[in-house]
Amino acid sequence: MSVIESRIENHLGRIIINRPDKLNALNNEVLEKLESSILDFNQDSSVGIIVLQGAGEKSFVAGADIAELSCLTAEQARVQSLRGQSVFNLIEQSSKPILASIQGFALGGGCELALACHIRIASESARFALPEVSLGLIPGYGGTQRLARLVGMGVALDMILAGEMITAADALRMGLVSRVYPATELNTQTNKLAETILSRGPKAVALALKSVRDGLHLPLAKGLEQEASLFGLIAESMEAREGTTAFLEKRKPKFHRS
Ligand code: COA
């Protein structure tokens, strides 16, 4: 059985991290196969959205594989950190939205993986932490950078320096996740959100994602400039013609995936 299962369900590319006996910890094999699944789905024009989840009910991902981290030299650890970062950058840079559907533990590298996704939706059972300092380490797959950008420096430092687990309710309150549901509803609600996004203009979704993501790393004036350019690009597309005409004709738009 592969450590990554992937399949396409009606334009939804599903990726399941499948090491439940190790709480889906990220070893190098998982990173490699995760990378190739993301690349495959990004190249496949039939895929409009990607959902990332962990196998089993207990864990999304309980971190980088501690067994692989326990005796690295400084140079090996730096290379390992760059390797994880490069896979997570690929996720963040995906032209198709990537939705993390989180139940159980999202710890260390698992929390960092969720942070690299575009939307995080969790079950009430989800637990989040960056506990690396309790192992005598620091987060190395983007956690020290992405968490502060998402929730602000004070809250990020609280999580990173104390290394404590927080509940899904706390994660929702601080903006680490955007939706929380009872565990029994998580899959249904994740699929529902994915279908809603899939029903929108596909080019508009891709350009809106690009505008928000790229804008975060730009000064406001530059971000606004880019937004105007992308707005120009989408406004003259067939997709915008269809969306606006459908509104005026009081009917549902029919968008096409190329
Ligand atoms: N890396 C490697 N293996 C891991 C792992 C990780 N990050 N997290 C869990 N596992 C393994 C355990 O070693 C155990 O394997 P075993 O059955 O062969 O002994 C298995 O997954 C089940 O975990 P276990 O600890 O027995 O489950 P639990 O319910 O008692 O505790 C956790 C769950 C999540 C609290 C605990 O596993 C934990 O603290 N994991 C590490 C979390 C962490 O520090 N992550 C950051 C890494 S940088």
Residues whose N, C-alpha, C, O or C-beta is under 5 A from the ligand:
A	BS01	COA	D21 K22 L23 A25 A62 G63 A64 D65 I66 A67 F105 L107 G108 G109 P131
